[in-house]
Amino acid sequence: MKVTNRKVWDLISKDLANSISEKERLNLEELLKDDPQTKETYKILNIIEPVSFDKEQARDMEVIKQMTHQKIFSQNPGKTIQMRSLPYWMSIAALLIIALTLGYQTYRLSRVSDIEINTPKGVYSKVELPDGTIVFLNSGSKMIYPTRFNGKKREVKLWGEGFFDVKKDATPFIVSSQRIRVKVLGTAFNFRNYPSDSLGVVTLERGAVELSLANHNKKVVLKPNEQVILNKNKAEFLVKSKIDPKDFSSWKDGEFVFKSISFPELCNNLERRYNYTFVIESNKYNHETFTGKFKHGENIEQIMEIIKLNTSIQYKITKDSIIIY
């Protein structure tokens, strides 16, 4: 039996490329009823696809199917095709789809793209990185990391504050953040470096970290229960020892511990945590300090009352601002 004027294969190629009309689909079904061999080959072509596609993959697969159509009919489009030659050409078509699909998927898997996590004011988030490292991001923070780590390092970028529980590995783990670079293998530490802050603070809970500055030869190695404070304006380090690292990472557990913190810095913390804008109308509070602990669930009114009892401030709360006078 012969298939004349390519009609069946034109319809099959349209169907594979998702460009067939409903009328043409019905016509194809009728033609295949009288052609069991072609019908079986058609079924095989329809199942040689990945399980699922996103939009980009779907577009590429349409191109692949069109290429398959061109491959089948590039020999002699006007010639009548004998049925006995079809399995050979359909094998080529099937192999072409498989090869291109597998090549495409390998290319997709080999690409490394970046993921950006933004934590809005008033909330914090928990993220597991591709290597198993756990990161808690504090309010108003941003982190960028790759879909998978490769090469000789595991590197993320941080703007704000994060607590890192780094999965131990021979490959160094690096956190880069506004002139500060922290390098570790497996450790737990809190890293605070908001763009608006003049100080960057790294507090080590366990393991060891190496901290360095961009365009600076000086490096500092921290041991557990040590903290380094960086003055970003002066590019100076200050190392503190015998500190309780839990005090500086308690935010991830719903507590906020402040020890001798300046009043402007306290306002910055509360602004990020409660999404209120603090307006300090007098500079007489610049040298005020505050020590205290807040727990998750206490609202801004309760917290401001506690602060008022322990300092000399006066305040007023509006819809989205807190005025200090």
C-alpha positions as CSV (number, residue, x, y, z in Angstrom):
1,M,0.0,0.0,0.0
2,K,1.2,3.5,-0.8
3,V,0.7,6.8,1.0
4,T,0.2,9.4,-1.7
5,N,1.0,13.2,-1.8
6,R,2.4,13.3,1.8
7,K,-1.0,14.2,3.2
8,V,-0.8,11.8,6.2
9,W,2.7,12.9,7.1
10,D,1.9,16.6,6.7
11,L,-0.9,16.1,9.2
12,I,1.3,14.1,11.6
13,S,4.1,16.7,11.5
14,K,1.5,19.4,12.2
15,D,0.2,17.4,15.2
16,L,3.7,16.9,16.5
17,A,4.4,20.7,16.2
18,N,1.0,21.5,18.0
19,S,-0.2,23.4,14.9
20,I,-3.0,21.1,13.8
21,S,-6.6,22.3,13.6
22,E,-9.5,20.3,15.0
23,K,-10.7,19.6,11.5
24,E,-7.3,18.3,10.4
25,R,-7.0,16.2,13.6
26,L,-10.3,14.4,12.7
27,N,-9.1,13.9,9.2
28,L,-5.8,12.4,10.5
29,E,-7.7,10.0,12.8
30,E,-9.8,8.8,9.8
31,L,-6.7,8.3,7.6
32,L,-4.9,6.4,10.4
33,K,-7.8,4.0,10.8
34,D,-6.9,2.5,7.4
35,D,-3.2,2.5,8.0
36,P,-2.2,0.5,11.2
37,Q,1.5,0.6,10.6
38,T,1.6,4.4,10.3
39,K,-0.7,4.7,13.2
40,E,1.7,2.7,15.4
41,T,4.7,4.8,14.4
42,Y,2.6,7.9,15.1
43,K,2.0,6.7,18.6
44,I,5.7,6.1,19.2
45,L,6.5,9.6,18.1
46,N,3.9,11.0,20.5
47,I,5.4,9.4,23.5
48,I,9.1,10.4,22.9
49,E,9.0,13.6,25.0
50,P,10.1,14.6,28.5
51,V,7.5,14.2,31.2
52,S,6.8,17.9,31.5
53,F,7.9,21.2,29.9
54,D,8.0,24.8,31.1
55,K,7.2,27.5,28.5
56,E,10.8,27.8,27.3
57,Q,11.1,24.0,26.9
58,A,7.8,23.8,25.0
59,R,9.0,26.5,22.5
60,D,12.2,24.6,22.0
61,M,10.4,21.3,21.5
62,E,8.2,22.8,18.8
63,V,11.4,23.7,17.0
64,I,12.7,20.2,17.4
65,K,9.5,18.7,16.0
66,Q,9.7,21.1,13.0
67,M,13.3,20.0,12.4
68,T,12.1,16.4,12.5
69,H,9.5,17.2,9.9
70,Q,12.1,18.8,7.7
71,K,14.4,15.8,8.1
72,I,11.7,13.4,7.0
73,F,10.7,15.3,3.9
74,S,14.1,16.8,2.8
75,Q,14.9,13.8,0.6
76,N,12.4,14.4,-2.1
77,P,9.2,16.2,-1.1
78,G,7.4,15.6,-4.4
79,K,8.0,11.8,-4.5
80,T,5.5,9.2,-3.3
81,I,6.8,7.5,-0.2
82,Q,6.6,3.7,0.0
83,M,5.3,2.2,3.2
84,R,8.2,-0.2,3.5
85,S,10.6,2.8,3.7
86,L,8.7,4.6,6.5
87,P,10.1,2.7,9.6
88,Y,13.6,3.7,8.5
89,W,12.8,7.4,8.2
90,M,10.6,7.3,11.3
91,S,13.6,5.8,13.2
92,I,15.7,8.7,12.1
93,A,13.0,11.1,13.3
94,A,12.7,9.3,16.7
95,L,16.4,9.3,17.2
96,L,16.6,13.0,16.2
97,I,13.9,13.9,18.8
98,I,15.7,11.8,21.5
99,A,19.1,13.2,20.8
100,L,18.0,16.8,20.6
101,T,15.8,16.4,23.7
102,L,18.5,14.8,25.8
103,G,21.0,17.4,24.5
104,Y,18.6,20.1,25.4
105,Q,18.0,18.7,28.9
106,T,21.7,18.3,29.5
107,Y,22.3,21.9,28.5
108,R,19.5,23.1,30.8
109,L,21.0,21.1,33.7
110,S,24.5,22.5,33.0
111,R,23.3,26.1,33.2
112,V,23.6,27.8,36.6
113,S,21.3,30.7,37.2
114,D,20.9,32.9,40.3
115,I,18.1,32.9,42.8
116,E,17.3,36.1,44.7
117,I,15.6,36.0,48.1
118,N,14.1,39.2,49.5
119,T,12.8,39.3,53.0
120,P,10.4,42.2,53.5
121,K,10.3,44.4,56.6
122,G,8.4,42.7,59.4
123,V,9.2,39.1,58.6
124,Y,12.2,36.8,58.4
125,S,12.7,33.7,56.3
126,K,14.5,30.3,56.3
127,V,16.3,29.1,53.2
128,E,18.0,25.8,52.4
129,L,20.8,26.2,49.9
130,P,21.7,23.6,47.2
131,D,24.5,22.1,49.4
132,G,22.3,21.7,52.5
133,T,23.4,24.9,54.2
134,I,20.6,26.5,56.2
135,V,20.2,30.3,56.2
136,F,17.9,32.4,58.2
137,L,17.4,35.9,56.7
138,N,16.4,38.8,58.9
139,S,13.9,41.5,58.0
140,G,14.8,43.8,55.1
141,S,17.5,41.4,53.9
142,K,18.4,40.1,50.4
143,M,20.5,37.1,49.4
144,I,21.6,35.9,46.0
145,Y,22.8,32.3,45.5
146,P,23.2,29.9,42.5
147,T,20.8,27.1,41.7
148,R,23.7,24.8,42.3
149,F,27.3,25.2,43.5
150,N,30.1,24.2,41.2
151,G,33.8,24.8,40.8
152,K,36.1,25.5,43.7
153,K,33.8,27.5,46.0
154,R,30.3,27.9,47.3
155,E,29.5,31.6,47.2
156,V,26.5,33.7,48.2
157,K,25.9,37.4,48.3
158,L,24.1,39.1,51.3
159,W,22.7,42.5,51.9
160,G,21.4,42.7,55.5
161,E,21.5,40.1,58.2
162,G,21.6,36.3,58.0
163,F,22.4,33.4,60.3
164,F,24.4,30.6,58.4
165,D,24.6,27.0,59.5
166,V,27.0,25.9,56.9
167,K,27.1,22.3,55.6
168,K,30.6,21.0,56.2
169,D,32.5,20.4,52.9
170,A,36.0,20.6,51.5
171,T,34.8,23.3,49.2
172,P,35.0,26.7,50.9
173,F,31.8,28.6,51.6
174,I,32.0,32.3,51.1
175,V,29.6,35.1,52.0
176,S,30.2,38.4,50.2
177,S,28.6,41.6,51.5
178,Q,29.6,45.2,50.8
179,R,33.3,45.1,51.1
180,I,33.2,42.2,53.6
181,R,34.1,38.6,52.8
182,V,33.6,35.7,55.1
183,K,35.2,32.3,54.2
184,V,34.4,29.0,56.0
185,L,34.3,25.3,55.5
186,G,31.6,24.2,58.0
187,T,30.4,26.5,60.8
188,A,27.5,28.5,62.3
189,F,27.7,32.3,62.4
190,N,25.6,35.4,62.3
191,F,26.4,38.0,59.6
192,R,25.0,41.5,59.8
193,N,25.8,44.1,57.2
194,Y,22.8,46.3,56.1
195,P,23.7,48.9,53.4
196,S,22.4,51.7,55.6
197,D,24.5,50.7,58.7
198,S,28.0,52.1,59.3
199,L,29.1,48.9,61.0
200,G,29.3,45.3,59.8
201,V,29.2,42.6,62.5
202,V,30.1,38.9,62.3
203,T,29.5,36.7,65.3
204,L,30.8,33.1,65.4
205,E,28.9,30.4,67.2
206,R,31.0,27.3,66.2
207,G,33.8,26.4,63.8
208,A,36.0,29.1,62.4
209,V,35.7,31.9,59.9
210,E,38.2,34.0,58.0
211,L,37.0,37.6,57.4
212,S,38.6,40.0,54.9
213,L,37.9,43.4,53.4
214,A,37.7,44.2,49.7
215,N,40.9,45.8,48.4
216,H,42.5,45.3,51.8
217,N,45.2,42.8,52.8
218,K,44.2,42.5,56.4
219,K,42.4,39.3,57.5
220,V,40.9,38.2,60.8
221,V,40.2,34.7,61.9
222,L,37.5,34.2,64.4
223,K,37.1,31.5,67.0
224,P,33.8,30.4,68.7
225,N,32.3,33.1,71.0
226,E,34.2,35.8,69.2
227,Q,32.8,38.7,67.2
228,V,34.3,41.2,64.8
229,I,32.9,44.6,64.3
230,L,33.9,46.4,61.1
231,N,33.7,50.2,60.8
232,K,33.0,50.5,57.1
233,N,33.8,54.2,56.9
234,K,37.3,53.7,58.4
235,A,37.9,50.1,57.2
236,E,38.9,49.2,60.8
237,F,38.3,45.9,62.7
238,L,37.4,45.4,66.3
239,V,37.5,41.9,67.7
240,K,35.5,41.0,70.8
241,S,35.8,37.8,72.8
242,K,33.8,35.9,75.4
243,I,30.5,37.0,74.0
244,D,27.3,35.0,73.9
245,P,26.6,34.4,70.2
246,K,23.0,33.5,70.9
247,D,22.4,37.1,71.9
248,F,23.1,38.1,68.3
249,S,21.2,35.3,66.5
250,S,18.1,35.2,68.8
251,W,16.1,37.1,66.2
252,K,15.8,33.8,64.2
253,D,14.0,32.2,67.2
254,G,11.6,35.1,67.7
255,E,13.6,37.0,70.4
256,F,15.4,40.3,70.2
257,V,18.2,40.9,72.6
258,F,19.9,44.3,72.8
259,K,22.9,45.0,75.0
260,S,24.0,48.7,75.3
261,I,22.8,49.4,71.8
262,S,22.6,53.0,70.7
263,F,19.2,54.5,70.4
264,P,19.4,55.3,66.6
265,E,20.6,51.7,66.0
266,L,17.7,50.4,68.1
267,C,15.3,52.4,66.0
268,N,16.8,50.9,62.8
269,N,16.3,47.4,64.2
270,L,12.7,48.1,65.2
271,E,12.0,49.8,61.8
272,R,13.0,46.7,59.9
273,R,11.2,44.3,62.3
274,Y,7.9,46.1,62.6
275,N,7.8,48.0,59.3
276,Y,7.4,51.4,60.9
277,T,9.4,54.5,59.9
278,F,11.1,56.1,62.9
279,V,11.5,59.9,62.9
280,I,13.9,61.2,65.5
281,E,13.2,64.9,65.9
282,S,16.0,65.6,68.4
283,N,19.6,64.6,68.4
284,K,19.7,64.5,72.2
285,Y,19.0,60.8,72.0
286,N,22.0,60.0,69.8
287,H,24.0,58.9,72.9
288,E,21.2,57.1,74.7
289,T,21.8,53.4,75.0
290,F,19.3,50.6,75.6
291,T,19.6,47.0,77.1
292,G,16.6,44.7,77.0
293,K,14.9,41.7,75.5
294,F,11.7,41.5,73.4
295,K,9.8,38.4,72.6
296,H,7.9,37.4,69.5
297,G,4.3,38.5,69.8
298,E,4.9,41.8,71.6
299,N,3.4,44.6,69.4
300,I,5.1,47.9,68.7
301,E,3.0,49.8,71.3
302,Q,4.2,47.4,74.1
303,I,7.8,47.7,73.0
304,M,7.7,51.5,72.8
305,E,6.3,51.6,76.4
306,I,9.2,49.4,77.6
307,I,11.7,51.6,75.9
308,K,10.1,54.7,77.3
309,L,10.4,53.3,80.9
310,N,14.1,52.6,80.4
311,T,15.1,55.9,78.6
312,S,14.1,59.5,78.6
313,I,12.3,59.5,75.2
314,Q,8.8,60.7,74.3
315,Y,7.1,59.2,71.3
316,K,3.9,59.3,69.2
317,I,2.7,56.5,66.9
318,T,0.9,57.5,63.7
319,K,-0.4,55.2,60.9
320,D,3.0,54.0,59.7
321,S,5.5,56.2,61.6
322,I,6.8,56.6,65.1
323,I,7.8,60.2,66.1
324,I,10.5,60.5,68.7
325,Y,10.5,64.0,70.3
